[in-house]
Structures are given as C-alpha cells and as structure tokens.
Amino acid sequence: MPILANFGSQSFPRKFRNFVNYRLACFAKNGEKVSPEKI
C-alpha cells in the first residue's frame, strides 16, 4: 500500500506507522472477522 506508506512517512512517527502497518496486516489476514471500528 504505497499511498499509506508515503502518508505515514510524512506525517507519523515510526512507532505509530509500524503499529498502523501491523493493524492493516492483521485486518488483511482476518478479513471480515474484524470490524473496521477495531482498527
């Protein structure tokens, strides 16, 4: 997801960007099992 990566690198600290990437990865793996509100 290059758009999110570029946005994160410009706007957020590294730890927060890594956290967001982790949540996105978990969401991608779980699919519909996780609701968007929990991200």
mmCIF file of the N, C-alpha and C atoms, coordinates in Angstrom:
data_MODEL
# 
_entry.id   MODEL 
# 
loop_
_atom_site.group_PDB 
_atom_site.id 
_atom_site.type_symbol 
_atom_site.label_atom_id 
_atom_site.label_alt_id 
_atom_site.label_comp_id 
_atom_site.label_asym_id 
_atom_site.label_entity_id 
_atom_site.label_seq_id 
_atom_site.pdbx_PDB_ins_code 
_atom_site.Cartn_x 
_atom_site.Cartn_y 
_atom_site.Cartn_z 
_atom_site.occupancy 
_atom_site.B_iso_or_equiv 
_atom_site.pdbx_formal_charge 
_atom_site.auth_seq_id 
_atom_site.auth_comp_id 
_atom_site.auth_asym_id 
_atom_site.auth_atom_id 
_atom_site.pdbx_PDB_model_num 
ATOM 1   N N  . MET A 1 1  ? 0.836   -1.199  0.000  1.00 0.00 ? 1  MET A N  1 
ATOM 2   C CA . MET A 1 1  ? 0.000   0.000   0.000  1.00 0.00 ? 1  MET A CA 1 
ATOM 3   C C  . MET A 1 1  ? 0.872   1.251   0.000  1.00 0.00 ? 1  MET A C  1 
ATOM 4   N N  . PRO A 1 2  ? 1.403   1.628   -1.128 1.00 0.00 ? 2  PRO A N  1 
ATOM 5   C CA . PRO A 1 2  ? 2.370   2.733   -1.196 1.00 0.00 ? 2  PRO A CA 1 
ATOM 6   C C  . PRO A 1 2  ? 1.787   4.064   -0.755 1.00 0.00 ? 2  PRO A C  1 
ATOM 7   N N  . ILE A 1 3  ? 0.483   4.269   -0.984 1.00 0.00 ? 3  ILE A N  1 
ATOM 8   C CA . ILE A 1 3  ? -0.117  5.547   -0.581 1.00 0.00 ? 3  ILE A CA 1 
ATOM 9   C C  . ILE A 1 3  ? -0.055  5.690   0.932  1.00 0.00 ? 3  ILE A C  1 
ATOM 10  N N  . LEU A 1 4  ? -0.445  4.645   1.649  1.00 0.00 ? 4  LEU A N  1 
ATOM 11  C CA . LEU A 1 4  ? -0.415  4.706   3.106  1.00 0.00 ? 4  LEU A CA 1 
ATOM 12  C C  . LEU A 1 4  ? 1.014   4.825   3.610  1.00 0.00 ? 4  LEU A C  1 
ATOM 13  N N  . ALA A 1 5  ? 1.938   4.134   2.964  1.00 0.00 ? 5  ALA A N  1 
ATOM 14  C CA . ALA A 1 5  ? 3.332   4.183   3.386  1.00 0.00 ? 5  ALA A CA 1 
ATOM 15  C C  . ALA A 1 5  ? 3.889   5.595   3.230  1.00 0.00 ? 5  ALA A C  1 
ATOM 16  N N  . ASN A 1 6  ? 3.594   6.235   2.101  1.00 0.00 ? 6  ASN A N  1 
ATOM 17  C CA . ASN A 1 6  ? 4.088   7.587   1.876  1.00 0.00 ? 6  ASN A CA 1 
ATOM 18  C C  . ASN A 1 6  ? 3.454   8.561   2.856  1.00 0.00 ? 6  ASN A C  1 
ATOM 19  N N  . PHE A 1 7  ? 2.161   8.410   3.077  1.00 0.00 ? 7  PHE A N  1 
ATOM 20  C CA . PHE A 1 7  ? 1.463   9.293   4.016  1.00 0.00 ? 7  PHE A CA 1 
ATOM 21  C C  . PHE A 1 7  ? 2.036   9.131   5.413  1.00 0.00 ? 7  PHE A C  1 
ATOM 22  N N  . GLY A 1 8  ? 2.267   7.871   5.821  1.00 0.00 ? 8  GLY A N  1 
ATOM 23  C CA . GLY A 1 8  ? 2.799   7.615   7.155  1.00 0.00 ? 8  GLY A CA 1 
ATOM 24  C C  . GLY A 1 8  ? 4.189   8.184   7.331  1.00 0.00 ? 8  GLY A C  1 
ATOM 25  N N  . SER A 1 9  ? 5.030   8.048   6.319  1.00 0.00 ? 9  SER A N  1 
ATOM 26  C CA . SER A 1 9  ? 6.407   8.502   6.450  1.00 0.00 ? 9  SER A CA 1 
ATOM 27  C C  . SER A 1 9  ? 6.472   10.016  6.567  1.00 0.00 ? 9  SER A C  1 
ATOM 28  N N  . GLN A 1 10 ? 5.486   10.709  6.024  1.00 0.00 ? 10 GLN A N  1 
ATOM 29  C CA . GLN A 1 10 ? 5.498   12.164  6.069  1.00 0.00 ? 10 GLN A CA 1 
ATOM 30  C C  . GLN A 1 10 ? 4.828   12.710  7.320  1.00 0.00 ? 10 GLN A C  1 
ATOM 31  N N  . SER A 1 11 ? 3.912   11.951  7.916  1.00 0.00 ? 11 SER A N  1 
ATOM 32  C CA . SER A 1 11 ? 3.033   12.533  8.925  1.00 0.00 ? 11 SER A CA 1 
ATOM 33  C C  . SER A 1 11 ? 3.179   11.927  10.317 1.00 0.00 ? 11 SER A C  1 
ATOM 34  N N  . PHE A 1 12 ? 3.639   10.679  10.405 1.00 0.00 ? 12 PHE A N  1 
ATOM 35  C CA . PHE A 1 12 ? 3.585   9.986   11.681 1.00 0.00 ? 12 PHE A CA 1 
ATOM 36  C C  . PHE A 1 12 ? 4.963   9.516   12.131 1.00 0.00 ? 12 PHE A C  1 
ATOM 37  N N  . PRO A 1 13 ? 5.156   9.399   13.445 1.00 0.00 ? 13 PRO A N  1 
ATOM 38  C CA . PRO A 1 13 ? 6.390   8.793   13.969 1.00 0.00 ? 13 PRO A CA 1 
ATOM 39  C C  . PRO A 1 13 ? 6.502   7.337   13.542 1.00 0.00 ? 13 PRO A C  1 
ATOM 40  N N  . ARG A 1 14 ? 7.715   6.825   13.595 1.00 0.00 ? 14 ARG A N  1 
ATOM 41  C CA . ARG A 1 14 ? 7.957   5.458   13.125 1.00 0.00 ? 14 ARG A CA 1 
ATOM 42  C C  . ARG A 1 14 ? 7.136   4.438   13.911 1.00 0.00 ? 14 ARG A C  1 
ATOM 43  N N  . LYS A 1 15 ? 7.069   4.588   15.221 1.00 0.00 ? 15 LYS A N  1 
ATOM 44  C CA . LYS A 1 15 ? 6.348   3.597   16.023 1.00 0.00 ? 15 LYS A CA 1 
ATOM 45  C C  . LYS A 1 15 ? 4.880   3.547   15.637 1.00 0.00 ? 15 LYS A C  1 
ATOM 46  N N  . PHE A 1 16 ? 4.288   4.731   15.443 1.00 0.00 ? 16 PHE A N  1 
ATOM 47  C CA . PHE A 1 16 ? 2.872   4.748   15.085 1.00 0.00 ? 16 PHE A CA 1 
ATOM 48  C C  . PHE A 1 16 ? 2.655   4.162   13.702 1.00 0.00 ? 16 PHE A C  1 
ATOM 49  N N  . ARG A 1 17 ? 3.555   4.468   12.780 1.00 0.00 ? 17 ARG A N  1 
ATOM 50  C CA . ARG A 1 17 ? 3.432   3.915   11.428 1.00 0.00 ? 17 ARG A CA 1 
ATOM 51  C C  . ARG A 1 17 ? 3.534   2.394   11.473 1.00 0.00 ? 17 ARG A C  1 
ATOM 52  N N  . ASN A 1 18 ? 4.473   1.878   12.269 1.00 0.00 ? 18 ASN A N  1 
ATOM 53  C CA . ASN A 1 18 ? 4.614   0.425   12.383 1.00 0.00 ? 18 ASN A CA 1 
ATOM 54  C C  . ASN A 1 18 ? 3.353   -0.193  12.979 1.00 0.00 ? 18 ASN A C  1 
ATOM 55  N N  . PHE A 1 19 ? 2.762   0.496   13.972 1.00 0.00 ? 19 PHE A N  1 
ATOM 56  C CA . PHE A 1 19 ? 1.532   0.000   14.581 1.00 0.00 ? 19 PHE A CA 1 
ATOM 57  C C  . PHE A 1 19 ? 0.410   -0.059  13.554 1.00 0.00 ? 19 PHE A C  1 
ATOM 58  N N  . VAL A 1 20 ? 0.278   0.993   12.755 1.00 0.00 ? 20 VAL A N  1 
ATOM 59  C CA . VAL A 1 20 ? -0.766  1.019   11.727 1.00 0.00 ? 20 VAL A CA 1 
ATOM 60  C C  . VAL A 1 20 ? -0.547  -0.097  10.715 1.00 0.00 ? 20 VAL A C  1 
ATOM 61  N N  . ASN A 1 21 ? 0.701   -0.294  10.298 1.00 0.00 ? 21 ASN A N  1 
ATOM 62  C CA . ASN A 1 21 ? 1.001   -1.367  9.344  1.00 0.00 ? 21 ASN A CA 1 
ATOM 63  C C  . ASN A 1 21 ? 0.656   -2.727  9.942  1.00 0.00 ? 21 ASN A C  1 
ATOM 64  N N  . TYR A 1 22 ? 0.935   -2.905  11.247 1.00 0.00 ? 22 TYR A N  1 
ATOM 65  C CA . TYR A 1 22 ? 0.617   -4.154  11.928 1.00 0.00 ? 22 TYR A CA 1 
ATOM 66  C C  . TYR A 1 22 ? -0.889  -4.395  11.934 1.00 0.00 ? 22 TYR A C  1 
ATOM 67  N N  . ARG A 1 23 ? -1.652  -3.349  12.247 1.00 0.00 ? 23 ARG A N  1 
ATOM 68  C CA . ARG A 1 23 ? -3.104  -3.488  12.277 1.00 0.00 ? 23 ARG A CA 1 
ATOM 69  C C  . ARG A 1 23 ? -3.651  -3.804  10.889 1.00 0.00 ? 23 ARG A C  1 
ATOM 70  N N  . LEU A 1 24 ? -3.088  -3.158  9.864  1.00 0.00 ? 24 LEU A N  1 
ATOM 71  C CA . LEU A 1 24 ? -3.532  -3.425  8.497  1.00 0.00 ? 24 LEU A CA 1 
ATOM 72  C C  . LEU A 1 24 ? -3.233  -4.869  8.118  1.00 0.00 ? 24 LEU A C  1 
ATOM 73  N N  . ALA A 1 25 ? -2.077  -5.383  8.535  1.00 0.00 ? 25 ALA A N  1 
ATOM 74  C CA . ALA A 1 25 ? -1.714  -6.759  8.228  1.00 0.00 ? 25 ALA A CA 1 
ATOM 75  C C  . ALA A 1 25 ? -2.668  -7.726  8.926  1.00 0.00 ? 25 ALA A C  1 
ATOM 76  N N  . CYS A 1 26 ? -2.990  -7.442  10.174 1.00 0.00 ? 26 CYS A N  1 
ATOM 77  C CA . CYS A 1 26 ? -3.916  -8.299  10.910 1.00 0.00 ? 26 CYS A CA 1 
ATOM 78  C C  . CYS A 1 26 ? -5.289  -8.271  10.256 1.00 0.00 ? 26 CYS A C  1 
ATOM 79  N N  . PHE A 1 27 ? -5.717  -7.086  9.844  1.00 0.00 ? 27 PHE A N  1 
ATOM 80  C CA . PHE A 1 27 ? -7.023  -6.959  9.208  1.00 0.00 ? 27 PHE A CA 1 
ATOM 81  C C  . PHE A 1 27 ? -7.056  -7.741  7.904  1.00 0.00 ? 27 PHE A C  1 
ATOM 82  N N  . ALA A 1 28 ? -5.977  -7.677  7.144  1.00 0.00 ? 28 ALA A N  1 
ATOM 83  C CA . ALA A 1 28 ? -5.913  -8.389  5.871  1.00 0.00 ? 28 ALA A CA 1 
ATOM 84  C C  . ALA A 1 28 ? -5.986  -9.899  6.100  1.00 0.00 ? 28 ALA A C  1 
ATOM 85  N N  . LYS A 1 29 ? -5.341  -10.385 7.177  1.00 0.00 ? 29 LYS A N  1 
ATOM 86  C CA . LYS A 1 29 ? -5.343  -11.819 7.457  1.00 0.00 ? 29 LYS A CA 1 
ATOM 87  C C  . LYS A 1 29 ? -6.709  -12.277 7.956  1.00 0.00 ? 29 LYS A C  1 
ATOM 88  N N  . ASN A 1 30 ? -7.328  -11.458 8.814  1.00 0.00 ? 30 ASN A N  1 
ATOM 89  C CA . ASN A 1 30 ? -8.588  -11.859 9.423  1.00 0.00 ? 30 ASN A CA 1 
ATOM 90  C C  . ASN A 1 30 ? -9.775  -11.600 8.513  1.00 0.00 ? 30 ASN A C  1 
ATOM 91  N N  . GLY A 1 31 ? -9.631  -10.652 7.595  1.00 0.00 ? 31 GLY A N  1 
ATOM 92  C CA . GLY A 1 31 ? -10.719 -10.350 6.672  1.00 0.00 ? 31 GLY A CA 1 
ATOM 93  C C  . GLY A 1 31 ? -11.951 -9.835  7.398  1.00 0.00 ? 31 GLY A C  1 
ATOM 94  N N  . GLU A 1 32 ? -13.077 -10.474 7.150  1.00 0.00 ? 32 GLU A N  1 
ATOM 95  C CA . GLU A 1 32 ? -14.340 -9.989  7.687  1.00 0.00 ? 32 GLU A CA 1 
ATOM 96  C C  . GLU A 1 32 ? -14.509 -10.304 9.171  1.00 0.00 ? 32 GLU A C  1 
ATOM 97  N N  . LYS A 1 33 ? -13.581 -11.058 9.749  1.00 0.00 ? 33 LYS A N  1 
ATOM 98  C CA . LYS A 1 33 ? -13.706 -11.404 11.166 1.00 0.00 ? 33 LYS A CA 1 
ATOM 99  C C  . LYS A 1 33 ? -13.500 -10.181 12.063 1.00 0.00 ? 33 LYS A C  1 
ATOM 100 N N  . VAL A 1 34 ? -12.792 -9.168  11.555 1.00 0.00 ? 34 VAL A N  1 
ATOM 101 C CA . VAL A 1 34 ? -12.502 -7.970  12.346 1.00 0.00 ? 34 VAL A CA 1 
ATOM 102 C C  . VAL A 1 34 ? -13.260 -6.794  11.756 1.00 0.00 ? 34 VAL A C  1 
ATOM 103 N N  . SER A 1 35 ? -13.984 -6.084  12.599 1.00 0.00 ? 35 SER A N  1 
ATOM 104 C CA . SER A 1 35 ? -14.730 -4.928  12.117 1.00 0.00 ? 35 SER A CA 1 
ATOM 105 C C  . SER A 1 35 ? -13.805 -3.721  11.998 1.00 0.00 ? 35 SER A C  1 
ATOM 106 N N  . PRO A 1 36 ? -14.047 -2.819  11.061 1.00 0.00 ? 36 PRO A N  1 
ATOM 107 C CA . PRO A 1 36 ? -13.190 -1.636  10.865 1.00 0.00 ? 36 PRO A CA 1 
ATOM 108 C C  . PRO A 1 36 ? -13.079 -0.778  12.119 1.00 0.00 ? 36 PRO A C  1 
ATOM 109 N N  . GLU A 1 37 ? -14.096 -0.772  12.971 1.00 0.00 ? 37 GLU A N  1 
ATOM 110 C CA . GLU A 1 37 ? -14.061 0.057   14.178 1.00 0.00 ? 37 GLU A CA 1 
ATOM 111 C C  . GLU A 1 37 ? -12.954 -0.361  15.135 1.00 0.00 ? 37 GLU A C  1 
ATOM 112 N N  . LYS A 1 38 ? -12.492 -1.613  15.040 1.00 0.00 ? 38 LYS A N  1 
ATOM 113 C CA . LYS A 1 38 ? -11.486 -2.100  15.987 1.00 0.00 ? 38 LYS A CA 1 
ATOM 114 C C  . LYS A 1 38 ? -10.067 -1.800  15.539 1.00 0.00 ? 38 LYS A C  1 
ATOM 115 N N  . ILE A 1 39 ? -9.904  -1.266  14.355 1.00 0.00 ? 39 ILE A N  1 
ATOM 116 C CA . ILE A 1 39 ? -8.559  -0.991  13.854 1.00 0.00 ? 39 ILE A CA 1 
ATOM 117 C C  . ILE A 1 39 ? -8.012  0.244   14.549 1.00 0.00 ? 39 ILE A C  1 
# 
